[in-house]
Amino acid sequence: MLSASQSISSVRAFTRTSTVTKRASSVRGPVKVNALTCSTADFKVGLSLEIDSNPWRITEFMHVQPGRGAAFVRTKLKNLLTGNTNEKTFRSGEKFELAEVTKDTMQYTYMDGDDYMFMNMETFEELRVPPLAVSKFVKEGMDCGIVQWNGKVIGCEVPNPYTFEVVQTDPGLKGNTASGGDKPATIETGAVVTVPLFVNIGDSIIVNTEDGTYKSRA
């Protein structure tokens, strides 16, 4: 068992050592944190990768083992900045950085100038989103998925499908309830959707918000 004097000496020695360690570490500057990585073996639909300084999301992939030559992975990727889809092939085992992409549910509350204001309904924190990042199907009070990459808003995912009211379209044709052509209709968000001729102003329609197509009357 250590005596009281020995214990005090040990504490002082430990304190001196810790001080030296802290001073030495401060001289080295900030600690660099390496980005998370993955390989083709970790691929799955929905995984986000950073390739050529852009965030990409895997929408399809297939591992291929040819009779001759090295194995590879054929993928279909969506650029989260532009929305474009590209097909890319990678060597089996190739490594990538994971894109730091987050998605939070926030409610669209109001416009402030040209920007859309969204609120986290749990923390009541507000977020200003530029119009280029907002879907044309966003309406006031709608809960959306706000997608951010490296702290920057790059997307706004709206519920799919969703019901909207038609506010402007040409008069419908009586008796035409199934087919016979189509026409443009403006919904309450200002977006224009191609609808059947029998749809009228005031009708509620169900829209595929991913591709903007009419599904049915509500």
C-alpha positions in Angstrom: 0.0 0.0 0.0 1.3 3.5 -1.0 1.9 6.0 1.8 0.2 9.4 1.6 3.5 11.1 0.5 4.0 8.5 -2.2 0.4 9.0 -3.5 0.9 12.8 -3.6 4.2 12.3 -5.6 2.5 10.0 -8.0 -0.4 12.5 -8.6 2.2 15.3 -9.2 4.1 13.2 -11.6 0.9 12.2 -13.5 -0.1 15.9 -13.7 3.3 16.9 -15.1 3.1 14.1 -17.7 -0.4 15.2 -18.7 0.7 18.8 -19.1 3.6 17.9 -21.3 1.4 15.6 -23.4 -1.2 18.4 -23.9 1.5 20.9 -24.8 3.1 18.5 -27.3 -0.2 17.7 -28.9 -1.1 21.4 -29.2 2.0 22.0 -31.2 1.0 19.5 -33.9 -2.1 21.5 -34.8 -5.7 20.3 -35.4 -6.3 16.6 -35.6 -7.4 15.5 -39.1 -10.4 13.1 -39.1 -10.5 10.7 -42.0 -13.7 10.4 -43.9 -15.6 7.1 -43.7 -15.0 4.7 -46.5 -16.6 1.6 -48.0 -15.8 -0.9 -50.8 -17.9 -2.4 -53.5 -18.6 -5.3 -51.1 -20.6 -2.8 -49.0 -22.8 -1.6 -51.9 -26.5 -1.4 -51.3 -29.4 0.5 -52.8 -29.6 4.0 -51.1 -26.0 4.2 -50.1 -24.5 7.6 -50.8 -20.9 7.9 -52.2 -18.7 10.9 -52.8 -17.2 10.6 -56.3 -15.3 13.4 -58.1 -16.4 15.8 -55.3 -20.1 15.1 -55.9 -22.6 13.1 -53.9 -24.1 10.1 -55.7 -26.7 7.7 -54.5 -26.8 4.0 -55.6 -30.1 3.2 -57.2 -29.1 -0.2 -58.8 -26.0 -2.4 -58.7 -24.9 -5.9 -59.8 -21.8 -7.8 -59.0 -20.4 -9.5 -62.1 -17.9 -12.4 -62.2 -16.9 -12.9 -65.8 -15.5 -16.2 -67.0 -12.2 -14.5 -67.7 -10.8 -11.3 -66.2 -11.4 -9.6 -62.9 -14.7 -9.2 -61.2 -16.5 -5.9 -61.3 -19.6 -4.1 -60.2 -22.1 -2.5 -62.6 -24.0 0.4 -61.0 -26.6 3.0 -61.7 -26.0 6.2 -59.7 -28.1 9.4 -59.1 -26.2 12.7 -58.7 -27.8 14.3 -55.7 -26.9 17.8 -56.9 -28.2 17.6 -60.5 -30.7 14.7 -60.3 -29.0 13.1 -63.4 -28.5 9.4 -63.5 -25.3 7.7 -64.8 -24.2 4.1 -65.2 -20.7 3.4 -63.9 -18.6 0.3 -63.6 -16.1 -0.3 -60.8 -13.4 -2.9 -60.0 -14.5 -5.4 -57.4 -13.0 -4.3 -54.0 -12.6 -0.6 -55.1 -12.9 1.8 -52.2 -14.9 5.0 -51.9 -15.6 7.8 -49.5 -19.1 7.9 -48.1 -20.9 11.1 -48.7 -22.0 12.8 -45.5 -25.7 13.1 -46.6 -28.4 13.7 -44.0 -32.2 13.9 -44.3 -34.4 15.6 -41.7 -38.2 15.8 -41.7 -39.2 19.5 -41.7 -42.4 21.3 -42.4 -42.7 24.1 -45.0 -44.2 27.1 -43.2 -43.9 30.2 -45.3 -41.9 32.2 -47.9 -39.3 34.8 -47.0 -38.5 36.7 -50.1 -37.5 34.1 -52.7 -36.5 31.5 -50.0 -38.6 28.8 -48.5 -38.7 28.5 -44.7 -38.9 25.1 -43.2 -39.2 24.2 -39.5 -38.2 21.2 -37.5 -41.5 20.5 -35.6 -39.6 18.9 -32.7 -36.9 21.5 -32.0 -38.7 24.5 -33.8 -35.5 25.3 -35.5 -36.0 27.1 -38.8 -34.0 26.5 -42.0 -33.9 28.7 -45.1 -33.9 26.8 -48.3 -33.2 28.4 -51.8 -35.8 27.8 -54.5 -33.5 25.7 -56.7 -33.4 23.0 -54.0 -37.2 22.9 -53.5 -39.7 20.6 -55.3 -42.4 22.3 -57.4 -44.9 20.2 -55.5 -44.2 21.7 -52.1 -47.2 23.2 -50.4 -47.6 25.1 -47.1 -47.9 22.8 -44.1 -46.4 19.8 -46.0 -43.8 17.6 -44.2 -40.8 17.2 -46.4 -37.4 15.4 -46.2 -34.7 18.1 -46.3 -31.5 16.6 -47.7 -28.2 18.2 -46.8 -24.6 17.4 -47.9 -21.7 18.9 -46.0 -24.1 21.3 -44.3 -25.7 22.5 -47.6 -29.3 21.9 -48.6 -29.3 20.0 -51.9 -32.8 18.6 -52.0 -36.3 18.6 -50.8 -38.2 15.3 -50.9 -42.0 15.6 -50.8 -44.5 12.8 -50.0 -45.3 10.5 -52.9 -48.0 10.3 -54.1 -49.9 13.3 -52.9 -53.3 14.9 -53.3 -53.6 18.4 -54.8 -56.5 20.6 -55.9 -56.8 21.8 -59.5 -57.0 25.6 -59.6 -56.8 26.2 -63.4 -57.7 24.1 -66.4 -59.9 24.2 -69.5 -63.5 23.0 -68.9 -64.0 19.3 -68.8 -66.0 17.3 -71.3 -69.3 15.8 -70.0 -69.5 12.0 -70.3 -65.8 11.6 -70.8 -64.7 9.7 -67.7 -62.1 7.2 -69.0 -60.2 8.2 -72.1 -60.3 10.6 -75.0 -57.2 12.8 -74.6 -55.6 15.0 -72.0 -54.9 18.6 -71.2 -52.7 20.7 -68.8 -53.9 21.6 -65.3 -52.4 23.9 -62.8 -52.5 22.7 -59.2 -52.4 24.7 -56.0 -48.6 24.8 -55.8 -48.4 26.3 -59.3 -47.1 23.2 -60.9 -48.6 22.0 -64.2 -49.8 18.4 -64.5 -51.2 16.6 -67.6 -54.6 15.3 -66.7 -57.6 13.6 -68.5 -60.1 15.9 -70.2 -62.8 15.2 -67.6 -60.9 16.8 -64.8 -62.3 20.2 -63.7 -61.3 23.2 -61.6 -61.8 22.3 -57.9 -61.2 18.6 -58.4 -58.7 16.8 -56.1 -56.2 14.7 -58.0 -53.5 12.3 -56.9 -50.1 13.1 -58.4 -46.8 11.1 -58.5 -44.6 13.8 -57.1 -41.4 12.0 -58.3 -42.1 12.2 -62.0 -45.0 14.7 -62.0 -47.6 12.4 -63.6 -51.3 12.2 -62.9 -52.5 9.0 -61.2 -56.2 9.4 -60.5 -58.9 11.6 -59.0 -59.0 11.5 -55.2 
